[in-house]
Amino acid sequence: MSGQHTSSHQNHDAHGSLKSYIIGFALSIILTIIPLVVVMNHMLNKTGTLLVILIMAVLQFGVQLLFFMHVKDGENARWNIMALIFGLIILVTIVGGSIWIMTYNQVAH
């Protein structure tokens, strides 16, 4: 029973500090406000706005992974990152392929 207690205690110590949570939270707020301001004030054309939203979403994803999900922490950090990259490659392949097929079907008919 004491083995379970020390295991959970060690996992608790692996989490980030209050400072890292505050930094992550602030970055999340900033990365949410930027596209909101761009859209509400019509600062860019449709393509530019979409690009800003996409870039901020990717950055937001990175902030969430690093500051809140602790992907770089722990003894399996390298495997976590490699699994994440592999999953992202599969995701991009499926989404990109689907968009490509849907675009081709629109032009063909």
Secondary structure, DSSP 4 states (H G I P E B T S, - for coil): -HHHHHHHHHHHHTSPPHHHHHHHHHHHHHHHHHHHHHHHTT-S-HHHHHHHHHHHHHHHHHHIIIIIS-TT-STTHHHHHHHHHHHHHHHHHHHHHHHHHHHHHHHH-
